[in-house]
Structures are given as structure tokens and as C-alpha cells.
């Protein structure tokens, strides 16, 4: 299988190319920027493009290039993205359409040559390869959303005001309910969000974080 490797770090680029070459891939091109990667794919039409998620000219240009390759050459060129950090939102952008021939791995996985080669083969063959850490975070986020969906309208209203930093007294006054009702709504929200009493955690803060994540 023919592959191009794109990463602004010459060391990582060379390392990935060496691992894939030793694994039976034919490395037909290398690139240091997202723009170069797109040109490289157009010129060589490889079976697989391996790209760093963050490359020049700016920010997540590597991800944007990967999306363009997926959309333009999805039937012939698969895409495997490598990321230094755990960024589930980026993974969802790449795999969101549900098509095969896409993969998202953390760069630490590159250190294990066999895992990189195996993932590259699966993706190049039309399958997918998603880093286990990304899958775990996506599942965790889905569980948080499921729990939030269990909140009643009153519990959501109370939690929204908690997120604004309001006291129980202020919340009671705003919603024209008793402080006891506010306390009950907060307690119910804690239970539904799975926030058990823990001396090391501030459940009020954790509940607000869960609410803000879902709202975002």
C-alpha cells in the first residue's frame, strides 16, 4: 500500500515513515504543512494519508486537510490522523459521517510500531482505527449526557442558576420556591448525575461542570 506522511516535526515524520516502511508500506511522499499534504495527495493519490492534527499554516490545519482528503478522495485515499492530545471533538469531526477509511490515534501509540502498522492497514483497507483513550472519553461524555437527560425541568432550572453562581436563597427567590425545594432539586440532580458524597470533591462544582458541558 502507498502512503504519504505529513507532520511539521521532521523527527516524528521520519519515525512514522520508517515504521510504516518497515511494516510493508511504500512511503511515496512526505509533507511538513497541511497545504503540502494536500498537494502530495493530489500528486501521488496514495492509499493512505497519515497526518498530524496540528500543522502549519495554523492551529488544526492538519485536521482540516484530513477532512478535505476524506471528502475529495474518500473512495481511494484513507486518512489516519495523529494527535498529541486527547481531543474527542476532533475525532468526532473526522469520523462523524460514519464512512470507513478513517482513523484517529494519539501520538503515544506511534511509539508502539506494531499498533501503528496494524491501525494503518485497517484504515487503508477501508476500516477504522480509533484510539482506545478517545473511545473511553466519548463513552464517558455520552453517559454524562444520558444522566443530564434524566433531570426534571425544575432540576435543570435550579442547576442553571447554580451555574450562574447563585446561592440557594437567591435561587429560591428567583424561582418563587422554598429553599427546601431548592435543596431537594440539587440533591436529586447530584443523585442522577452520579455524584456521590466525597470529601475531596465539591459536588456543586462538578454538577455545574456537567451542566455546562452538555449546554456547550
N, C-alpha and C positions, 0 to 999 in steps of 0.2 A: 504494500500500500504506500502511496505517495503522500507526504506530509510537509507542511510548512510550519515553522516555529516562529512566533513573534513575542518578544519581550524586550523591554528597554534595558534590562540588565544583561550585559554580554556574558557574564558568568552563568546566570541561570539559563539563558538562551542556549549556550554551548552545552550545558549539562543536560537539558531536556533533549536536545538534538542527539547527543551521544547516547543517552538511554534508549531513545526510540530507534536510533540506527542499529544499536546492538540487539534490539528486540525484533529486528526484521523489517522496519520501515525504511523507505527510501526518502531521506530528507532532501527535498528539491529546492527549498528556499528558506531564507531567514529574514526577519524584519525587526527593526528597533522601534517603530512607531505604528500607530493604528493605520495611518494612511499608507505606509509601506506595506502593511499586511494586506490591505485591500488590493493594492497593485499586484502583490505577489500571488494572491489567489486568482486574480483575473488572468495573470500571465501563465501560471502553471496548472490551474484547475486541479488541485490536489484532492485526494480522497478525504483528507483531514487537515483542518487548520487548528493549531494549538496556540492560544493567545493568552497573554497576561491581561487581567481585567483592567488594570490601571497602566496606561501608557501615554506618552505624548501623542497629540499636542496638549491634552488637558484631561484631568480627572479620570473618569471611567471611559475614556475613549476606546479602550480595548473591548469593553462590553458592547459599546455601540457598534464597533466594527464586527463583532461576533454576531450581533443581531442582523446586520446588513448581509453578512455572508449566509446566515441561516435563511434569510428571506429570498436572497437572489439565487443561491446555489444549493438550496436545501435538498434537491434530488441527487446532487453529485458530490458536494463537499460538506462533510460533517464538521462540527465545531466542538472543541473541548477548551473550556476556559479555566485558567488557573488564577487563584486569588490568595493574597497574603492574609486576608482577614475573613472572618465569618460574616458574610453579607447575604442573608436569606432572600432579601428583596431582589437583589441582583439575580440570584439563582432562579427566582420565580419569573423574572422578566425573560430569561433565556429559555426556560423550559415551559413557560406558560402556555404557548399554543398547543402543547401536547404532542408535537411531532418528534420522531425519533432522530437519531444522529446528532444529539446534543449532550454535553457533559459539563459538570462544574465540580472542580476539585480544589481543595486547599493546597497551597504550595508545599506544606509539610508532607503531603502524600507523595510529592515528587521525589522525596528522599528514599522512598521505597520503590526501587526500579521496577520490580515485578508488578506492583499495583498500578503504576503509571502506564506501563505497556499494556496490561490487561484492560484498563479503562479505555485507552486509546483504541485498542482493537474493537471493543464493544461499540464504542461510539462510531468509529469508521464503518462498522458493519451495519449501521442503522439503528443501533440500540441506544442506551443511555447510561450515564455513569454520574451519580450524584454523591458527593462526599457524605459519609455517614453523619458527620457533625452537622451538616446542613439539614439533612433529613430529620435529625433529632430536634433541631431548633424549630423547623417548620411544624412538626407534630406538636411540640410544646406550645407554639403560638396558636395552633388550631384548638388545642384543649382550652387555652385561655379564652378564646372567642366563644367556644361552646358554653363555658361557665358563665360568661357575661350574658349570653342569650337567655340564661335562666333567671336573671334578675327581673323583678317586677318593675312596673313603671315608676312606682314610688321609690323603690330602692335605687333605680337609676337616677331619679331626680335628686335624691339625697346625696348619692355618690358624686354627681356633677357639682354640687355645692361644696362638698368636701374637697373636690379637686381645685376649687377656687380658693381654698384655704379658710373657709368659714367655720366658725365654732358650731357646736350643737345648738346653742341658744340662737345664734343667727340663722341657722338652717330652719329651726322650728318657727321663728318669726316670719321668714320668707315664705315658707310653705303652709303657714297657718295650721301647724300641727303641734302636738306636745313634744317636749324634749324626750319623754319616754318613748314616743313613737319614732323619733329620730334615732334614738339609741337602738331600738328594735330593728329598724331598717338597716342600720350599719352592721349590727350583729348578724343579720340574715345574709347581708352581702358578703361578709367575711366567710361565713359557712359555705355559701355557694361558690365562692372563689377558691375554696380550699385553703384558706389562710388560718391555720391553727395557731393558738397562742404559743409564742416563742419569745423568751426574754431577749434574744438577740435581734428580733425583728420588730419593726413598727408596722403593725398591720394596716393602720390608716394610710401610711405612705404607700405600702405595697398595693393596696386596693386602688388608690389613685393612679399608680403607675399602670395597673392593668386596664383601668378605665381609659386612660389617655392613649395607650397603645391601640386599643380597639377603636377609639374615636378617630385616631390618626389614619 
